[in-house]
Amino acid sequence: MRAVVQRVLSATVSVPDGRMEAIGPGLLVLLGVALGDGEKEVQWMSRKIAGLRIFNDSSSKMNLSLQETKGELMVVSQFTLYADTSRGNRPGFCGSASFTDALPLYESFIRLVQPQLEKPVKTGWYGAEMQVALVNDGPVTLIIDTPSHS
């Protein structure tokens, strides 16, 4: 699994039919599922995201996690994180898990991370064309790969 983690002051995700989700301070996570990913990767990534210490403490040091700050989490599926751009100008996506293989892992990630944060997780709409807007805080943006794919 691969995640682009952005510390945000706010974020929204919407679809053309008018549905929208929004969060205040917290994390926006773009989550990609690779071929061969399974529950082991989901468990690792959910613990990593919930415990990632990238929020400032009283000394302005990145020392607090989303669990500690009680911030919000938004997760948006992002198969393009496994784009292969090594040849030509058109990306290939053969490293991404298929639509049907990735969906249960994406849903499992949300189910596992939610109780760690003790609050609902906002999401986009799996497989939909979405518009994502954010106010990056810091800016702090990290790319995290599960150990088997780093």
N, C-alpha and C positions, 0 to 999 in steps of 0.2 A: 504494500500500500504506500501511497505517497500523499502527503498533505501539504498544502500551502496554507500556513497559519498566519493570519494577520490580526494584530492587536488593534481593535477599533474603538472609536468613541460611539459610532453607530454604523449600522449596515441594514440594507434592505435587499430583498429579492422579490421580483415580480414577474408575472407572465402577462402576455398580451390581453387575456380575457379579464384583467383587472385584479386577480388575486395577488396579494402581497403579504409578506412577512417582514417583520422589522425587529431589530434588537438595539439596545443601548450599549453602554460600555461592556466590552468582553472580547470574544474571538469570533472571527469569520474563518471557517475552515473549508477550503476547496479540497475535496477528497476524491482521489483516484484509486481504482482497484486494478491491480495487474493480473495477468495470466498467472495462475498457480497460487494466488492468494487464498487464504482460508481463515478459519476461526482463530488460529494462532496469531496471525497478523492483525486481525480485528481487535483481539484482546490487548495486544501490545500497544497498538495505536491509541485505543481508547484510554488506557492508563497514561500514556505519554501526554496526550492532549490535556486531560483533566489535571495532571500534576505539573505541567510545564510552567516553570517559574519565570515568567516574562512580564509581570506587572511590578510596578515600582512600590517599594516599601517607604517608610517615613524618611529614609535617608536617600531617596531617589535611586536606589539600586534595584535592578531587576531581581527580585527575591520572592515574589508572591505568585501563587498559582491562581487559576480561575476558581478552583475550589475555595481558596482562602479569600478572594475578593468578592465572591458571590456574583461574579459577572455573568453575562449571558453568552450563549453559544449558538451560532448559526452554522449549519453544515449544508454544503451544496455539492452535489455529485459533479465530478469533473473528469471525464474519461480522457480529455485532451492532455492531461498531465503526463501521459505516457506516449506522447507524440515522438516519432522518430523523424528528425529533420536532417539526418546525416547525408542524405542523397536528394538531389533536386530541390525544388522549392515547394513541393506539395507534401505536407506531413503525412506519415503513415501511422496507423493506430493499432498495428498488430500486437503491440505489447500490452494493450488494455484488455482487461477481461471483457467478455461479451456482455451485452445488455442484460441477458437473463442470468448469467453467472454472477455479475457484479451486484445486482439488485439485492439479493439476500444478505450479502456482506455489508453493503451500505446500510441496510436496515438494522443489521446486527450491531454495527458500530453505534448507531443512534441509541438502540436499546441498552447497550453496555455503558455508554458514557453518561446517559441521563441520570441514573441513580448516584453516580459518583459526584455529580454536580448538585443533586437534590433539587432540581428544577427542570421544567420542560426545555427541550432543545428545539429551536426553530430550524426549519429545513426549507430547501427549495422543492421543486417538483421533479422527481426522478425522470430523466429522459426528455424533459420539456426544454424548449427554447426559453431562456430566462434572461432577465436583465438584473445585474447585481451592481449595487452602489454602496460605497463605503467611505467613511472618514477614518483613514489609517491614523493610529495614535503612535507617535514617535518620530518617524514611522518605524514600526517593528514588523518585519515579515520574515518568516522562517520556512524553509523547505525541509520536511521530515520524511525520511524513508524508513520503512520497517527494516530491521537488520538483514532479512533475507534478500532485500532488493537494493541495498545501499551500495 
